[in-house]
Amino acid sequence: MEAAQQRRLSVIASHLRPITVPPTAAHGSSSIVSPAQCNSSDSEKQRNSETDCVFCKIIRGDAPALKLYEDDTCLCILDTNPVSPGHCLIIPRCHFPSLVATPPSVVAVMCSKVPYISKAVMKATGSDSFNLLVNNGVAAGQVIFHTHIHIIPRRARDRLWASESLKRHPLKVDEEALHLVNDIRQELSFVEGFEDSNKDHGTTLIGS
């Protein structure tokens, strides 16, 4: 892999390594949800995943972290390899290996904290913008297989993402694009609990 590609991967998939901090440095309540309360599989593989997972260790109190926020469903910690000052992670207390494996109700709670945490982080860091990022799967740069959402404070001309300099091309609305739309809608029709309000109206082009 070329150096530029390695750098992009390391930036997008920032690693979390436990750091040694005094117990007084962690903020928030000390209540921890027991693994027994999580709707996770009882399989040996799942238990091993939770045992080895660095985020699960933090949640159990077996590894330190700088906590910004926590409740019964999730917690937010500073990333120990930040892309920018204030880079933090929102993590569910229960072990889910990816975003697509995470129940919508848990994702909803995590996302509901984003406006409040991001505002606090931007104010504390003097930033006026932020990226919200989820790496889902190896090809997307996921390194720790426990769902987490990145909040990354941004400043003008900080040049964090090489992709921001890439030229983008308008979507070509042709037969191939319409076929892709229909294929995705077809797949959505098999998703339990998902309702498409446009399912009886055919393919439409919606302007932004």
Secondary structure as the mmCIF struct_conf table of DSSP 4:
data_model
#
loop_
_struct_conf.conf_type_id
_struct_conf.id
_struct_conf.beg_label_comp_id
_struct_conf.beg_label_asym_id
_struct_conf.beg_label_seq_id
_struct_conf.end_label_comp_id
_struct_conf.end_label_asym_id
_struct_conf.end_label_seq_id
HELX_RH_AL_P HELX_RH_AL_P1 ALA A 3 ILE A 12
TURN_TY1_P TURN_TY1_P1 ALA A 13 ALA A 13
HELX_RH_3T_P HELX_RH_3T_P1 PRO A 23 ALA A 25
BEND BEND1 GLY A 28 GLY A 28
HELX_RH_3T_P HELX_RH_3T_P2 PRO A 35 GLN A 37
BEND BEND2 CYS A 38 CYS A 38
BEND BEND3 SER A 43 SER A 43
HELX_RH_AL_P HELX_RH_AL_P2 GLU A 44 ASP A 52
HELX_RH_AL_P HELX_RH_AL_P3 VAL A 54 ARG A 60
TURN_TY1_P TURN_TY1_P2 GLY A 61 GLY A 61
BEND BEND4 ASP A 62 ALA A 63
STRN STRN1 LYS A 67 GLU A 70
BEND BEND5 ASP A 72 THR A 73
STRN STRN2 CYS A 74 LEU A 78
BEND BEND6 THR A 80 ASN A 81
BEND BEND7 VAL A 83 SER A 84
TURN_TY1_P TURN_TY1_P3 PRO A 85 GLY A 86
STRN STRN3 CYS A 88 PRO A 92
BEND BEND8 ARG A 93 CYS A 94
BEND BEND9 PRO A 97 SER A 98
HELX_RH_3T_P HELX_RH_3T_P3 LEU A 99 ALA A 101
BEND BEND10 THR A 102 THR A 102
HELX_RH_AL_P HELX_RH_AL_P4 PRO A 104 SER A 112
TURN_TY1_P TURN_TY1_P4 LYS A 113 LYS A 113
HELX_RH_AL_P HELX_RH_AL_P5 VAL A 114 THR A 125
TURN_TY1_P TURN_TY1_P5 GLY A 126 GLY A 126
BEND BEND11 ASP A 128 ASP A 128
STRN STRN4 SER A 129 LEU A 133
BEND BEND12 GLY A 137 GLY A 137
HELX_RH_3T_P HELX_RH_3T_P4 VAL A 138 ALA A 140
TURN_TY1_P TURN_TY1_P6 GLY A 141 GLY A 141
BEND BEND13 ILE A 144 ILE A 144
BEND BEND14 HIS A 146 HIS A 146
STRN STRN5 ILE A 149 ARG A 154
TURN_TY1_P TURN_TY1_P7 ALA A 156 ARG A 157
HELX_RH_3T_P HELX_RH_3T_P5 ALA A 162 SER A 165
BEND BEND15 LEU A 166 LEU A 166
BEND BEND16 ASP A 174 ASP A 174
HELX_RH_AL_P HELX_RH_AL_P6 GLU A 175 LEU A 188
TURN_TY1_P TURN_TY1_P8 SER A 189 PHE A 190
BEND BEND17 VAL A 191 VAL A 191
TURN_TY1_P TURN_TY1_P9 GLU A 192 GLY A 193
TURN_TY1_P TURN_TY1_P10 SER A 197 ASP A 200
BEND BEND18 HIS A 201 HIS A 201
#
